[in-house]
Amino acid sequence: MLWKHTIHIQGSENMSLLGFLRTGLTKSRNAFFRKIGELLKGSKGIDEVREDLEETLILADVGVVTTEKILSELENRLNGAGEKDPLEELKDILVDILGGEDVPDIDTCIRPYVISVVGVNGTGKTTTIAKLAHMLIRKGKKVVLAAADTFRAAAIEQLKIWGERVGATVIAHDLGADAGAVAYDAVNHARARGKDVVIIDTAGRLHTKHNLMEELKKIHRVVGKVVNGAPHEVLLVIDATTGQNGLMQARVFKDEVGVTGVVVTKLDGTAKGGIVIPIRYELGVPIKLVGFGEGLEDLKPFSPRDYVEALLS
Amino acid sequence: MFENLKEKLGKVLKNISGKGRLTEKNVEEAVKQVKLSLLEADVNYKVVKEFISRVKEKALGAEVLQSFTPEQQFIAILRDELVRILGEKKEDLKLVHRPSYVMFVGLQGSGKTTTAAKLAVFLKKSGRRPLLVAADLRRPAAVEQLIHLGNRVNVPVVVGDRKDLFKIVAEAKETAESRNHDVVILDTAGRLHIDDALMEELAKLKELLEPDEILMVVDAMVGQDAVNSARRFDEILDLTGFIVTKLDGDARGGVILSIRYITGKPVKFVGVGEKLDALEPFYPDRIASRILGMGDVLSLIDKIQQQMDAEKMKKMEEKFLKVKFDLEDFLEQLREFRKLGSMAEILEMIPGMPKVDLARSEEELKKTEAIICSMTKEERRNPRIIDYSRKRRIARGSGTTIQDVNRVLKSYETLKVMMKRLKKGRGLFKKFGIPF
């Protein structure tokens, strides 16, 4: 595992995320999750609230199958010996699914550490890369961005603007150039200049497009030839508004290019991003980062406890 | 695109058809399956609940028609209810003013910029003179993106000073009037529906432009939250419709049902590919048939008509009338199909066709071409004379096997039968949308 799992301490960063998510929910026009809290507080069984729980989880895009599994697990736990608080039990179940109390952190000790950022169109890959670069640069890392989205018009310009704002070198070719060649140059540049991290901005692609998935594999093969083990990290960007298709995206990207983590973006809207629960539950892919705004600071490590607390408080 | 929903409903209906009639018990079971399917397709939970209760009520109260099997009856009810929500007919753009303003709005990443260029292409094809306006000043390089796209499709793009939204819009108005553009498409920045300041900005733009169309661009992969954003955008702007993008993936697109149900506003176009001509008018009745596993034959016919060479098409039609359809026509058809883009996409629309691997079907197409080209003229015109020894010669000539030749002949026969059926059945299709 290249990500360092540290014991979660309720630090200021995560507090603010929790605070943020809570505010987000207050803003939301249907605060279903708060209803859950009220429903479960003091109740002994879930029979009388089962349908409401189902509704709440499904409306958060958790999906029918995973919702049913969660609810059966809740029933099991509540039927066990001893008095239990149903709300706390439900939170624990969700935290367990999402990877426990640990908050993942990026450990970029290999140099250059190569991160490939992938996903379907419009999830926020380029913005996420800018935020991630900003986060790493603030930790004192030297960051190179590879403009390997050579397909979408002006994607290169977009990355260059971000690179300038955050202080990262951007390696780019022209529109329509070979994406593998761009990534290759970027990693070579990083190695020659002693840079710490390379982040590759790949073109958005629907996971159903076979040829485009092949191109992605090629990019990864090419960087693997320059630096052993690269890409060390393949981050799949999932939009929080995504429905059940998110699970299919994650499955295909995982099978095809070995996703090491998920970034959930756009959590500042009213969407709950509940699709990450089946992604973690069914596929075992960890959620690593959350994005919640257009500012450079709006990216944080994913804390399962904070996420669940924010959803169910 | 609705593949999985299709399969599941198919299974449900099979269960019903095994039994004699619609009873409370089998309706209950079928309805439960439909509910699961719709939820997995991301139709909003509340929409599903209301939809399901109506279907159940109707199915149980339905008069038993002698001529219908229970399966057909259930499909008919389901379809009627779907169409009731989706709307009966295709809804066109209503561009009444000159110049006519079209505003694109939506969340970040839904595909507004690409779709703006696609709509410009679509309008150009129908004889309009569109103008694009780069009104997304928030996302870095969004303006450049629209300029690139405008260049590619040969439509001018107004960028103004790239700073002041309202100045840019004023310049766009001037340009449209002085250069005689009849449609002006405004690409606005993506924004969250709960961002009151930015929503207010859109309301001001609306007031200024008095657009004929305010279209919200929605990603087909969006889940349950779609209803919240659509409702809010509609409250503030009184939308005229939606464009649903990225339907070329495997998202089941339940969002189409949800947004229409919640806002009552129609989906006018759907985006079906990365190419800039991959924007199609939305046919609600056909989507309903498609959801119900009937394939989308009507959409297919329309696509062929639009993109096939008009003259060739006329010749082809003449052939249909004579119900003579030989291997040369078949080859011609295949070649025309290729123009339509992905073969898989076409085949998927034909009921009963299994899902096809795109790369493989292209290869098959080449093989088929080789095989037909290795036939004599006589053989092509009258395939019945192709016996075993001819097959062997054709296989050798095309570098294929006899099995390959047989396959081509078989698919030719299938298509021929289908053409005949389509010709006879078109009236019927229109009436029911389903080939009973």
Interface residues (C-beta under 8 A of the other chain):
Chain A: K27 S28 R29 N30 E55 I58 L59 A60 D61 G63 V64 V65 V120 N121 G122 T123 G124 F151 R152 A153 A154 A155 E157 Q158 K160 I161 W162 L175 L206 H207 T208 H210 N211 D239 A240 T241 T242 G243 Q244 N245 G246 M248 Q249 K266 D268 G269 T270 A271 K272 G274 I275 E294
Chain B: L36 L39 E40 A41 D42 N44 Y45 L107 Q108 G109 S110 G111 R138 R139 P140 A141 A142 V143 E144 Q145 L146 I147 H148 L149 R152 L192 H193 I194 D219 A220 M221 V222 G223 Q224 D225 A226 N228 S229 R232 K246 D248 G249 D250 A251 R252 G254 V255 E274 D357 L358 A359
